[in-house]
Amino acid sequence: MNLDALYSELTLKTKAKLVMVVLDGLGDIATREQNYLTPLEAATTPNLDAIAKDSAQGRMIPAAPGITPGSGPGHLGLFGYDPLEFQVGRGVIEALGLGMDLRPGDVCARANFATLDAKGIVTDRRAGRIPTETCERLVGLLAAKIKKIGDTEILIRAGKEHRFVVVFRGKGLEGPLTDADPNREGFPVPAVQARDENSAGQKKMAGLIADFYKAALPVLAGEKPANGFLMRGIAHQPHIPLFEDRYKLRPACLAVYPMYKGLAQLVGMKKMEGPQTISAQFERYLAEHDQYDFFFIHYKYTDKAGEDGNFAAKKKAIEDFDAALPILLRKKPDVLVVTGDHSTPCSLRGHSWHPQPVLLHSKASGSDKLERFTETGANLGSLGVFESRFLMRLMQANALMFDKFGA
């Protein structure tokens, strides 16, 4: 029997409230340089510690052993969708998160403003994390200059900091393509390629991307530090089963960054606009508590610090989160999960394949008798090591949403 079909057959409708809090890139690794501590272990977290004593813990594999996931696969796994089966381009996710109205056949690309030297070598993939206001100004310049390429309409919208989105709208377009991003400094921006050499739509898109670069780079040539850009996740929107149909839960999303709103929207979650801090997100959860059954609450700053290799900043981000946690606990959910979408070790300055820690608290979770929520403690927890796509099913089980299987 198909496993998802079995879960659906066993699902019971209840009045349970479930909350999944995702500290982006939470997982880390202990190294000699960090005194053999991770930021989570070094942080002072009295509120998480209090919950940990009555919770189960474990580690989650975000995609497959040894595979480093992007944020898209990482979150789809958390939402219970096999990231190896449901592959979504980052451009689509970002475009949805920015509120763009995508049409069938649109191809989207997520872009970063970057710094290039005189020879076109990437010297900073994020252009010093330029402020959002600068990004909006630069996007305005590009949008005014590039409205069409041939018979294809070009739509450009600014995101947060160095990020923006480009949507290509025309006939006969198809993704996915390879990235126009070397994924590290010291290399030129690679030309995109069709992933399927037999696809005329992908080949047409590859030509459009090349033409877009030819038109856009001269517009940015005099800018500092954002005189170039990278493009990733060039793809069209796939069909994905809706979250509410899959789990019999009315879902809502509280996220600050567009990409995570887009991921939530992709599976049918209601986006809550407005809150810009974790405290405000928790306050909004309290206000919306009775209207929804499931809340996805996203916190970005652990990942940003990890990508910058800033151990102290990641530790502080965890402590800031912990300080706000009592707000959420004013209306304690029936099932609470605290985890990450992947690991972002400070020593590696980027996403990694290491299993992320997870804490699950409910009346049915029992206690693993652990004093803190850390990677070391999670290694000893009763949840063990499991694939992240099963987290939603464990949350449902802890909400007593499954009937007994078999006689």
C-alpha positions in Angstrom: 0.0 0.0 0.0 1.1 3.5 -0.8 2.3 5.1 2.5 0.7 8.5 2.0 -2.6 6.7 1.1 -2.4 4.8 4.4 -1.8 7.9 6.4 -4.8 9.5 4.7 -6.9 6.5 5.5 -6.0 6.6 9.2 -6.3 10.4 9.6 -8.9 11.6 12.1 -10.2 15.2 12.3 -9.5 16.7 15.7 -9.4 20.1 17.3 -5.7 19.9 18.0 -3.4 22.9 17.4 0.0 22.2 15.9 2.9 24.7 15.7 6.2 24.1 13.7 8.9 26.7 14.5 11.8 26.6 12.1 15.1 28.3 13.0 16.6 28.4 9.6 20.0 26.6 9.4 19.8 25.8 13.1 22.0 22.7 13.0 25.8 23.1 13.4 28.9 21.1 14.1 31.3 21.2 17.0 34.9 22.1 16.2 38.1 22.7 18.1 38.0 26.4 17.1 34.6 26.7 18.7 35.7 24.9 21.9 33.8 21.8 20.7 30.5 23.6 21.1 27.8 24.4 18.6 26.0 27.8 18.8 22.9 26.0 20.1 25.0 24.4 22.9 26.8 27.7 23.7 23.6 29.8 23.8 21.8 30.5 27.0 18.2 29.2 26.4 16.2 28.9 29.6 12.9 28.8 27.8 13.9 26.0 25.4 15.5 24.2 28.3 12.2 24.2 30.2 10.4 22.6 27.3 13.2 20.2 26.6 12.7 18.4 29.9 9.2 17.3 28.8 9.9 16.6 25.2 11.3 14.1 22.7 14.4 14.9 20.6 16.2 13.5 17.6 18.0 14.4 14.4 16.5 14.7 10.9 18.0 14.1 7.5 16.7 16.9 5.3 16.9 15.2 1.9 19.1 12.1 1.8 22.4 11.1 3.5 25.2 13.3 2.3 23.0 15.6 0.2 23.1 19.3 1.1 19.7 20.8 0.5 18.6 24.3 -0.5 15.9 26.0 1.5 13.2 24.8 -0.9 13.9 21.1 -0.5 14.6 21.6 3.2 11.2 23.2 3.9 9.2 20.8 1.6 10.6 18.0 3.6 9.5 19.6 6.8 6.0 20.1 5.3 5.9 16.3 4.6 6.7 16.3 0.9 9.5 14.1 -0.3 12.0 16.7 -1.6 13.4 14.2 -4.1 10.0 13.7 -5.6 8.6 17.3 -5.4 11.3 19.5 -6.9 10.5 23.2 -7.0 12.7 26.0 -8.5 13.8 28.7 -6.1 12.6 31.3 -8.5 9.0 30.1 -8.3 9.1 30.1 -4.5 10.5 33.6 -4.3 8.1 34.9 -6.9 5.1 33.5 -5.0 6.5 34.9 -1.8 6.7 38.4 -3.3 3.0 38.2 -4.2 3.5 37.8 -8.0 0.6 36.3 -9.9 2.2 33.5 -11.8 0.5 32.1 -15.0 0.9 28.7 -16.6 4.0 28.7 -18.7 5.8 31.4 -16.7 9.5 30.7 -15.9 10.9 32.3 -12.8 14.5 32.9 -11.6 15.7 33.9 -8.2 18.5 36.5 -8.4 21.2 37.9 -6.2 22.9 41.3 -6.8 26.6 40.5 -6.7 30.0 42.3 -7.1 32.1 41.5 -10.2 35.7 42.6 -10.9 36.8 44.1 -14.2 37.2 40.6 -15.6 33.7 39.5 -14.6 34.9 37.4 -11.7 32.5 37.2 -8.8 34.2 38.8 -5.7 31.0 38.9 -3.5 28.0 36.7 -4.2 25.7 39.0 -2.1 27.2 42.5 -2.9 27.8 43.1 0.8 24.1 42.3 1.6 23.0 45.7 0.2 20.0 47.2 2.0 16.5 46.5 0.6 16.2 50.2 -0.4 19.2 49.9 -2.7 17.9 46.6 -4.2 14.5 48.4 -4.9 16.3 51.2 -6.7 18.4 48.9 -8.8 15.4 46.7 -9.7 13.6 49.9 -10.7 16.5 50.7 -13.1 16.4 47.2 -14.7 12.6 47.1 -14.9 12.5 50.5 -16.7 15.2 49.4 -19.2 14.1 45.8 -19.9 10.4 45.2 -20.4 10.6 42.6 -23.3 13.1 40.4 -25.0 11.8 39.4 -28.4 8.2 38.1 -27.8 8.8 37.5 -24.1 7.6 39.8 -21.3 10.1 40.5 -18.5 8.8 41.1 -15.0 11.3 42.1 -12.2 10.5 42.6 -8.6 12.7 43.4 -5.6 12.9 41.1 -2.5 14.8 41.7 0.7 18.4 42.9 0.8 20.3 41.7 -2.3 17.6 39.4 -3.6 15.2 39.9 -6.5 13.1 37.9 -8.9 12.8 37.8 -12.7 9.7 36.2 -14.4 9.8 35.4 -18.1 6.3 35.3 -19.6 5.9 34.2 -23.2 5.2 31.2 -25.5 7.2 28.0 -25.6 9.2 28.6 -22.4 10.2 25.7 -20.1 12.5 25.0 -17.2 14.5 23.9 -15.3 17.9 25.3 -16.3 21.3 25.2 -14.7 22.2 28.1 -12.5 24.0 31.3 -13.6 25.9 31.2 -10.3 29.3 29.7 -9.6 28.2 29.2 -5.9 31.5 30.6 -4.6 33.7 33.7 -5.1 36.6 33.7 -7.5 34.9 32.4 -10.6 33.0 34.0 -13.5 29.2 33.8 -13.8 28.5 30.6 -15.8 26.2 30.6 -18.8 23.0 28.6 -18.1 22.3 25.4 -19.9 19.2 23.3 -20.7 18.9 20.4 -18.3 17.2 18.4 -21.1 19.0 18.9 -24.4 15.9 17.6 -26.3 13.7 20.4 -24.8 13.2 23.3 -27.3 11.6 25.3 -24.4 14.6 25.0 -22.2 16.9 26.0 -25.1 14.8 29.0 -25.8 15.0 29.9 -22.1 18.8 29.6 -22.0 19.0 32.1 -24.9 16.6 34.5 -23.1 18.8 34.4 -20.0 21.9 35.2 -22.0 20.1 38.1 -23.7 18.9 39.3 -20.3 22.4 39.4 -19.0 23.5 41.4 -22.1 20.8 44.0 -21.5 21.1 44.2 -17.7 24.9 44.3 -17.0 25.4 47.6 -18.8 22.6 49.1 -16.6 24.5 48.1 -13.5 28.1 48.7 -14.7 28.6 51.9 -12.7 27.0 50.7 -9.5 29.0 49.9 -6.4 29.0 47.2 -4.9 26.1 45.7 -6.9 27.4 45.8 -10.4 26.3 42.3 -11.4 23.9 39.6 -10.4 23.5 35.8 -10.2 20.5 33.7 -11.2 19.3 30.4 -9.6 16.3 28.1 -9.5 15.3 28.9 -13.1 12.1 26.8 -13.5 8.3 26.8 -13.9 5.7 26.0 -11.3 4.9 22.3 -10.6 1.7 20.8 -9.3 1.9 19.9 -5.6 -0.9 18.4 -3.4 -2.4 21.0 -1.0 -1.4 20.8 2.7 -5.0 21.0 4.0 -6.1 18.1 1.7 -3.0 16.0 2.8 -3.3 16.5 6.6 -6.8 17.8 7.3 -5.4 20.9 9.0 -6.0 24.5 8.2 -2.5 25.9 7.8 -1.1 29.4 8.3 2.4 30.8 7.7 4.2 33.5 9.7 7.4 34.4 7.9 9.4 37.6 7.2 11.3 36.7 4.0 9.5 36.2 0.7 11.0 32.8 -0.1 9.5 31.1 2.9 6.1 32.8 2.3 6.3 31.4 -1.2 7.1 27.9 0.0 4.1 28.1 2.3 1.8 29.4 -0.4 3.0 26.7 -2.8 1.4 24.1 -0.6 -1.7 26.2 0.2 -0.9 27.8 3.5 -2.4 31.2 4.3 0.4 33.9 4.4 0.2 36.3 7.3 1.6 39.6 6.2 3.0 42.3 8.5 5.1 40.9 11.4 8.8 41.6 11.0 10.3 40.2 14.2 10.0 36.9 16.0 8.1 38.6 18.9 5.6 40.1 16.4 5.2 36.7 14.7 4.4 35.1 18.0 2.0 37.9 18.9 0.2 37.3 15.5 0.1 33.6 16.3 -1.8 34.4 19.5 -4.2 36.6 17.6 -4.9 34.0 14.9 -4.8 31.0 17.2 -8.5 30.1 16.9 -8.7 30.5 13.1 -6.1 27.8 12.1 -5.0 24.3 13.1 -1.4 24.5 12.0 1.1 27.3 12.2 4.5 27.4 10.4 6.7 30.1 12.0 10.0 30.9 10.3 13.0 32.6 11.8 15.8 33.5 9.4 18.7 34.9 11.4 20.4 31.7 12.5 21.0 30.8 8.9 22.3 34.3 8.0 24.9 34.1 10.8 25.9 30.6 9.8 26.5 31.7 6.2 28.6 34.6 7.4 30.7 32.2 9.6 29.7 34.3 12.6 29.5 32.0 15.6 28.7 34.8 18.1 25.9 36.1 15.9 24.3 32.7 15.5 24.5 32.1 19.2 22.9 35.5 19.8 20.1 34.8 17.2 19.3 31.7 19.2 19.2 33.6 22.4 17.0 36.3 20.9 14.6 33.6 19.7 14.5 32.0 23.2 13.8 35.3 24.9 10.7 35.7 22.7 9.4 32.2 23.1 7.3 32.8 26.2 5.0 34.9 24.0 4.1 31.8 21.9 3.7 29.7 25.1 0.8 31.9 26.4 -1.3 29.7 24.1 0.6 26.5 24.3 -0.2 24.3 21.2 -1.1 20.7 21.6 2.0 19.8 19.5 5.1 22.0 19.3 8.1 21.4 17.1 11.3 23.4 17.2 13.8 22.6 14.5 15.7 23.8 11.4 15.2 23.2 7.7 18.9 22.1 7.4 22.2 22.7 9.1 24.3 25.8 8.4 27.6 25.2 10.2 29.6 28.4 10.9 32.8 26.6 10.1 31.5 25.8 6.6 29.8 29.1 6.0 26.9 27.5 4.1 24.3 24.8 4.1 25.4 21.3 4.8 24.2 17.7 4.9 24.4 17.2 8.6 21.2 16.2 10.3 19.4 19.0 12.0 18.2 18.7 15.6 14.5 18.5 16.4 12.5 18.9 19.6 8.9 17.6 19.7 6.7 18.5 22.7 3.2 17.2 23.4 1.2 15.3 26.1 2.0 12.1 24.2 5.7 12.8 23.5 6.9 11.7 26.9 10.3 12.9 28.2 13.7 11.9 27.0 15.0 13.2 30.4 17.3 15.7 28.6 18.0 19.0 30.3 18.6 21.0 27.1 17.8 21.1 23.4 21.2 20.7 21.7 22.7 18.6 18.9 24.5 16.4 21.5 21.3 15.8 23.4 19.3 15.2 20.2 21.7 12.4 19.4 20.4 10.6 22.5 16.7 11.3 22.0 13.9 8.8 21.4 13.1 10.1 18.0 16.4 8.9 16.7 17.6 9.9 13.2 14.8 10.0 10.6 14.0 11.7 7.3 12.4 15.1 7.7 9.4 14.2 5.4 8.1 12.1 8.3 8.0 15.0 10.8 4.5 16.1 9.9 3.3 12.5 10.4 4.9 12.4 13.8 3.2 15.7 14.7 -0.1 14.2 13.6 0.5 11.1 15.7 1.3 13.3 18.7 -1.9 15.2 18.1 -3.8 11.8 18.3 -4.9 12.3 14.7 -4.4 8.7 13.5 -6.7 5.7 14.0 -5.2 2.4 14.8 -3.8 0.4 11.9 -5.1 -3.1 11.5 -6.9 -5.4 13.9 
